Amino acid sequence: MNQLTAGVEPHASFFILLPPGWARLPVREAEHETLTDTIEAIIAESLPSTLPRDSAEPWRGELRKRLTAAALEARESGATAVYLPHRAIDGFVAPVSIIESEVDDDGIAPADEVLDGLAGDLEANASREIIDGAAAVRTDAPHGRVNLPDDGSEVVTRQIVYTIEVPHREGRWVVMSFSAIAAIESSTDLTDALVLLFDAMMTTFRWADVPGVEPSDLESRLGEIHSNHSEMDAAEIPASTEEGPDD
């Protein structure tokens, strides 16, 4: 199968509805100001100004450091954005992320051939999908094991990837890659629920601008997305991270 390589100037325009407590961090150099504003908004929500400054400021710095590091790592991998849960529920933030990328097909194979190649990967539990009218393939990679960089502990990973043909840009693809980690001996129930949440999020994926097609107004498109919100509410599960500073 021909290779897909990261595009330099993405052309696709789309949006996706995020569950409460999630944020999209844009990582392209041109969006640095938006990234900074998004990180500061997350910090303001997580550690409001009403908290004692002496105890809250170190936590603010640590959160800013972690979010910035996540964005830089995504940028270095060729991504255009990273999606993260940031709101703790019962002291826990789900150990997941979604990497958004736009790639170019550097070969001459037709889109159907590329999709058939992806869908034919039996080890990845691949399936053909339609995402807002666009042809796509969903893959569910086998469970793998990796060592965390912080302490070297071994965890199990699960990765779901949607590869979506951009219908109005030949050779252009949007890739949404979901990753979750879990302790080796833990139940898969939490990870399975998080996968359901990601799949529900992908049902809200909408192209915002399709050349040659009469554009629908933003309110109508958002209305379509919000009509699927109940599906996401049903799939949403508790998530968690370390405790914040005491008042």
C-alpha positions as CSV (number, residue, x, y, z in Angstrom):
1,M,0.0,0.0,0.0
2,N,1.3,3.5,-0.7
3,Q,2.4,5.7,2.1
4,L,0.5,8.5,3.7
5,T,2.7,11.4,4.8
6,A,2.0,14.5,6.9
7,G,0.8,17.4,4.9
8,V,2.5,20.8,5.2
9,E,-0.6,23.0,4.5
10,P,-3.8,21.1,5.5
11,H,-6.9,22.1,3.5
12,A,-9.6,20.1,5.3
13,S,-12.1,22.1,7.3
14,F,-14.1,20.2,9.9
15,F,-15.3,20.2,13.5
16,I,-16.3,17.7,16.1
17,L,-18.3,17.9,19.3
18,L,-16.3,17.4,22.5
19,P,-17.7,16.0,25.7
20,P,-17.7,18.3,28.8
21,G,-14.2,18.5,30.3
22,W,-12.4,17.9,27.0
23,A,-10.3,20.4,25.0
24,R,-8.7,20.6,21.6
25,L,-5.1,21.9,21.6
26,P,-4.0,23.2,18.2
27,V,-0.4,22.5,17.7
28,R,0.6,24.2,14.4
29,E,3.0,27.1,14.7
30,A,0.5,29.4,13.1
31,E,-2.0,28.7,16.0
32,H,0.4,29.3,18.8
33,E,-1.7,32.1,20.3
34,T,-4.8,29.9,20.2
35,L,-2.9,27.1,21.9
36,T,-1.7,29.5,24.7
37,D,-5.2,30.9,25.2
38,T,-6.7,27.3,25.4
39,I,-4.1,26.2,27.9
40,E,-4.7,29.2,30.1
41,A,-8.5,28.7,29.9
42,I,-8.0,25.1,31.1
43,I,-5.8,26.2,34.0
44,A,-8.3,28.9,35.0
45,E,-11.1,26.3,35.1
46,S,-9.1,23.7,36.9
47,L,-7.4,26.0,39.4
48,P,-9.5,29.1,39.7
49,S,-8.2,32.4,41.1
50,T,-10.2,31.9,44.3
51,L,-7.7,29.3,45.4
52,P,-4.8,30.5,47.7
53,R,-2.1,31.7,45.4
54,D,0.8,30.1,47.3
55,S,-0.6,26.6,47.1
56,A,-2.3,26.9,43.7
57,E,0.5,28.5,41.7
58,P,2.9,25.4,41.7
59,W,0.0,23.3,40.4
60,R,-0.8,25.8,37.7
61,G,2.8,25.7,36.6
62,E,2.8,21.9,36.5
63,L,-0.5,21.8,34.5
64,R,0.8,24.4,32.1
65,K,4.0,22.4,31.7
66,R,2.2,19.1,31.0
67,L,-0.3,20.6,28.5
68,T,2.5,22.4,26.7
69,A,4.5,19.2,26.5
70,A,1.6,17.2,25.1
71,A,1.1,19.8,22.4
72,L,4.8,19.9,21.5
73,E,4.9,16.1,21.3
74,A,1.9,16.1,19.0
75,R,3.5,18.8,16.8
76,E,6.7,16.8,16.6
77,S,4.8,13.7,15.4
78,G,3.3,15.8,12.5
79,A,-0.2,16.2,14.1
80,T,-2.4,19.3,13.7
81,A,-4.0,19.0,17.1
82,V,-4.3,16.9,20.2
83,Y,-7.6,16.4,22.2
84,L,-7.4,15.7,25.9
85,P,-9.8,15.3,28.9
86,H,-8.8,17.8,31.5
87,R,-11.7,17.9,34.0
88,A,-11.3,15.4,36.9
89,I,-14.3,13.3,38.0
90,D,-13.9,11.9,41.5
91,G,-10.2,12.8,41.4
92,F,-9.6,11.0,38.1
93,V,-8.9,12.1,34.5
94,A,-9.1,9.4,31.8
95,P,-5.7,8.3,30.5
96,V,-6.6,8.9,26.9
97,S,-5.7,11.3,24.1
98,I,-6.8,11.8,20.4
99,I,-4.3,12.9,17.8
100,E,-5.6,14.8,14.8
101,S,-3.5,14.7,11.6
102,E,-3.9,15.6,8.0
103,V,-1.9,13.6,5.5
104,D,-1.2,13.5,1.8
105,D,-1.2,10.3,-0.3
106,D,2.2,10.4,-1.9
107,G,1.4,7.6,-4.3
108,I,-1.0,7.4,-7.3
109,A,-3.3,4.7,-6.0
110,P,-7.0,5.5,-6.1
111,A,-8.7,6.3,-2.7
112,D,-10.6,3.0,-2.8
113,E,-7.4,1.1,-3.2
114,V,-5.9,2.8,-0.1
115,L,-9.1,2.2,1.9
116,D,-9.2,-1.5,0.8
117,G,-5.6,-1.9,1.9
118,L,-6.4,-0.4,5.4
119,A,-9.7,-2.4,5.7
120,G,-7.8,-5.6,4.8
121,D,-5.7,-5.5,7.9
122,L,-7.2,-8.4,9.8
123,E,-4.9,-7.9,12.8
124,A,-6.3,-4.4,13.3
125,N,-10.0,-5.4,13.3
126,A,-10.6,-2.9,10.4
127,S,-14.0,-1.9,9.1
128,R,-15.2,0.4,6.3
129,E,-17.1,3.5,7.6
130,I,-18.9,6.6,6.3
131,I,-18.0,9.8,8.1
132,D,-20.3,12.7,7.2
133,G,-20.6,11.3,3.7
134,A,-16.8,10.6,3.3
135,A,-15.3,7.1,2.9
136,A,-13.3,6.0,5.9
137,V,-11.7,3.0,7.6
138,R,-11.8,2.4,11.4
139,T,-9.0,0.2,12.8
140,D,-8.7,-1.2,16.3
141,A,-5.1,-2.1,16.9
142,P,-4.3,-5.2,19.1
143,H,-3.4,-4.5,22.7
144,G,0.3,-3.6,23.1
145,R,2.6,-3.0,26.0
146,V,4.7,0.1,26.5
147,N,6.8,1.5,29.3
148,L,5.8,4.9,30.7
149,P,8.5,7.6,30.4
150,D,8.0,8.9,33.9
151,D,8.6,5.8,36.0
152,G,9.2,3.0,33.5
153,S,6.1,1.1,34.6
154,E,4.6,-1.2,31.9
155,V,1.0,-0.5,30.7
156,V,-1.4,-1.9,28.1
157,T,-2.3,0.3,25.2
158,R,-5.4,0.4,22.9
159,Q,-5.5,2.4,19.7
160,I,-8.5,3.2,17.5
161,V,-7.8,5.1,14.2
162,Y,-10.3,6.6,11.8
163,T,-8.7,7.3,8.4
164,I,-11.1,9.6,6.4
165,E,-10.9,10.6,2.8
166,V,-11.3,14.3,2.4
167,P,-14.0,14.3,-0.3
168,H,-13.2,17.6,-1.9
169,R,-9.3,17.3,-1.8
170,E,-7.9,14.5,-3.9
171,G,-5.1,12.7,-2.1
172,R,-5.9,14.4,1.3
173,W,-6.8,12.4,4.4
174,V,-7.9,13.2,7.9
175,V,-6.6,10.8,10.6
176,M,-8.1,10.7,14.1
177,S,-6.1,8.5,16.3
178,F,-7.4,7.6,19.8
179,S,-5.1,6.1,22.4
180,A,-5.8,4.8,25.9
181,I,-3.5,3.1,28.5
182,A,-4.4,0.9,31.4
183,A,-2.6,-1.2,34.1
184,I,-1.6,-4.6,32.8
185,E,-3.7,-6.5,35.4
186,S,-6.7,-4.1,35.3
187,S,-10.1,-4.9,33.7
188,T,-10.8,-3.7,30.2
189,D,-14.2,-2.2,31.1
190,L,-12.9,1.3,31.5
191,T,-10.9,1.2,28.2
192,D,-13.9,-0.3,26.4
193,A,-16.1,2.5,27.7
194,L,-13.6,5.1,26.6
195,V,-13.6,3.5,23.1
196,L,-17.4,3.8,23.0
197,L,-17.0,7.5,23.9
198,F,-14.6,8.1,21.1
199,D,-16.8,6.3,18.6
200,A,-19.7,8.5,19.8
201,M,-17.6,11.6,19.3
202,M,-16.8,10.5,15.7
203,T,-20.5,10.4,14.9
204,T,-20.4,14.2,15.4
205,F,-17.6,14.8,12.8
206,R,-18.8,17.3,10.2
207,W,-17.1,18.9,7.2
208,A,-17.4,22.7,7.6
209,D,-16.6,23.8,4.0
210,V,-16.9,21.7,0.9
211,P,-15.9,23.5,-2.3
212,G,-18.5,23.2,-5.1
213,V,-21.2,22.5,-2.6
214,E,-23.6,25.1,-1.3
215,P,-22.4,25.7,2.3
216,S,-24.9,25.1,5.1
217,D,-24.9,27.7,7.8
218,L,-22.9,26.9,10.9
219,E,-26.0,26.9,13.2
220,S,-27.5,24.1,11.0
221,R,-24.3,22.1,11.1
222,L,-24.0,22.5,14.9
223,G,-27.6,21.5,15.2
224,E,-26.9,18.2,13.5
225,I,-24.0,17.6,15.9
226,H,-26.0,18.5,19.0
227,S,-28.7,16.0,17.8
228,N,-26.2,13.3,18.5
229,H,-25.3,14.7,21.9
230,S,-27.5,12.1,23.7
231,E,-25.3,9.3,22.3
232,M,-22.3,10.9,23.8
233,D,-24.0,11.4,27.1
234,A,-24.8,7.7,27.2
235,A,-21.2,6.8,26.4
236,E,-19.5,9.3,28.7
237,I,-17.9,7.6,31.7
238,P,-16.1,8.9,34.8
239,A,-12.5,9.7,34.2
240,S,-9.4,11.0,36.8
241,T,-5.8,12.6,37.8
242,E,-3.9,13.6,40.8
243,E,-5.6,15.8,43.4
244,G,-5.3,19.5,43.2
245,P,-4.3,21.9,46.0
246,D,-6.4,22.2,49.1
247,D,-8.2,25.4,49.8
